[in-house]
Amino acid sequence: MKISQKIQQSVQDDKVWWSFEYFPPRTAQGLQNLLDRIERMRALGPEFIDITWNAGGRTSDLTSEMVKTCQGLIGLETCMHLTCTNMPQEKVDIALREAKQHGCRNVLALRGDPPAGKDEWEAVEGGFIHGIDLVQHIRREYGDYFDIAVAGFPQYQLLPKEERDLEMKYLKEKIDAGVNFIFTQMFYDVQVFIDWVRDVRAAGITVPIVPGIAPIQTWNGFQRATSLAKIAIPQSFLGELEPYKNNDEKVREIGTRLVADMCRRILKEDIGIRGLHFYTMNLEKGTKMLLEELNLVPRVETIKPLPWRQSLTPNRRQETIRPIFWANRAKSYISRTENWDEYPNGRFGDSRSPAYGELDGYGVWIKQTKEDALRLWGEPSIFSDITQLFSRFCVQELSALPWSDQALAVETSIISKQLAQMNELGFLTINSQPAVNGARSDDKVFGWGPSNGYVYQKAYLEFFVNPALLSLLLTHIERDSNMTYYAINKRGDLRTNTHSDGPNAVTWGVFPGKEIIQPTIVEAVSFMAWKDEAFELGQQWAKLYDTNSPSRRLISQLMDTCFLVNVVHNDFHDPDAIFQPFLKAGAEYQQQEKPSTANGLPN
């Protein structure tokens, strides 16, 4: 979606909005940490984010990759910076083509800073000389597909009148070339900003102006940033901050109040601005503190269109159905299906037609480093050590398992005690959802979709289990006609009591004026594709330990011998019914196997 449309909608709704800027880090670990941070900061409610461009280096490629990740996996509308520095037209065209492929509809066109090691800016051969040249090129090649932004500099308000008028003339020419809105440089003198905005409007420029807000993190960082950008600092700021320049915590506290006061003045002033763009410097705390000080977090309402996060890439925007198996590994699912060319009517469709990507192509790995994994999971040597790990995860005493990219979902807390008991009985759960019979769509735990609707879920459980315990379980499941299951081992031997090849909807919603939406399903072919990934994650866990260690032998044998099973209870009116067969089978199994499980795997 275009940012100008988001701004227009916010004006119509009389709603204050905000957005965040990030820059590509220099290391692979830094990139992963930043993506994790963007994922967390998504909960702060930005309307969009933007990613800076460092032309000519590795980070320019990272900008494109980050745009792809943020649009496709994290589901955030993203604006891509693009500069003229070290960018021949061919590279510009590649960047724009990739941005369009990733679903990006917004570009900030900049001339850019001088190339590294040079004091003066110079054009590269075959490149663009001025920012307006880049704007004109984008409009010529892509029409109105992209919203184009340019930079505005409130600091120019302090220039002599002749220079100030010349800079305003240049800005007006860019706008007239097809610019949709303006991002401003950071500033701290709010009166300078307000005067500049009024002069911009007097010059006949009517596009939205987005003020760039820089949280004050530390005294040295504040001094360095304002010095590099040649930003005037009001004496009132210096008077309050300088006495505490050796106390970062105090500087951040005072700086948060000062910048918040500046933001309040901007929003209150009669200059038509209802949004704030935060230069995060890839840091979370300063921006969060500032939003809290402004009483802008949390949002009054957050509409979740579907129970899982939608991708914003062009071919997935209409996707409305996914298999449940990747509920805890959404990035893997997106990657393994990114080459699918259609989602019929937004539906999952026939999974036999578009092939799941090969596992080797995506690469299965555990998110944690070896050190983090060992700290989390220790060195299990007997089967009960593993059951305890799984149980602790279910009651939120453990933050992760190899099969979960994230902490336990909020809705799972409803059944956490039952899940912990299942694990203690030998059913190692990796995915689940409770039964829901008509929760309102605005319910804080289960709600999703448009207002005034109702949502439903069938109870679902997915777990690893040894063959003997599985046999006992199936005797109880077969007695309940409302229960369906799939069970498969590492070799691919499949057992099921389902006679239909079609999908089983396990989540659906009913909303005014709409067809029933069924966004989450269980079906056989997807489960078989997921099976490879699920068992490989277990093997990756085993490989964290030395070759001949008890932990490696234990986990490897578990993956080699166990079945991966999913169970659906189709009567969503009875939330506890799905657990009864497990409790019965588990109790029977413990009576049979008690003497043989003391020192290792169950028989």
Salt bridges, closest charged atoms under 4 A:
ASP14 OD1 - ARG274 NH2 3.47
GLU21 OE1 - HIS81 NE2 3.46
GLU21 OE1 - HIS277 NE2 3.99
ASP36 OD1 - LYS367 NZ 3.49
GLU39 OE2 - ARG309 NH1 2.17
GLU47 OE1 - LYS6 NZ 3.42
GLU47 OE2 - LYS15 NZ 3.29
GLU47 OE2 - ARG299 NH2 3.36
ASP50 OD2 - HIS81 NE2 2.26
ASP50 OD1 - HIS277 NE2 2.92
GLU77 OE2 - ARG317 NH2 3.21
ASP93 OD1 - HIS137 NE2 2.66
GLU122 OE2 - LYS118 NZ 2.58
ASP165 OD2 - LYS161 NZ 2.61
GLU173 OE2 - LYS169 NZ 2.85
ASP176 OD2 - LYS172 NZ 2.93
GLU240 OE1 - ARG257 NH2 2.56
GLU253 OE2 - LYS250 NZ 3.64
ASP261 OD1 - ARG264 NH1 2.71
GLU269 OE2 - ARG198 NH2 3.06
GLU269 OE1 - ARG265 NE 3.08
GLU284 OE1 - ARG37 NE 3.90
GLU284 OE1 - ARG40 NH2 2.90
GLU293 OE2 - ARG264 NH2 3.58
GLU319 OE1 - ARG316 NE 2.92
GLU319 OE2 - ARG322 NE 3.08
GLU338 OE1 - LYS68 NZ 3.53
ASP350 OD1 - ARG352 NH1 3.62
ASP372 OD1 - ARG375 NH2 2.70
GLU397 OE1 - ARG392 NE 3.91
ASP405 OD1 - ARG329 NH1 3.52
ASP442 OD1 - ARG440 NE 3.28
ASP480 OD2 - HIS569 NE2 2.98
ASP493 OD2 - ARG491 NH2 2.84
GLU515 OE1 - ARG347 NH2 3.95
ASP532 OD1 - LYS531 NZ 2.75
GLU533 OE2 - ARG329 NE 2.80
GLU533 OE1 - ARG336 NH1 2.84
ASP560 OD1 - LYS490 NZ 2.99
ASP571 OD1 - HIS573 ND1 3.18
GLU588 OE2 - HIS476 NE2 2.99
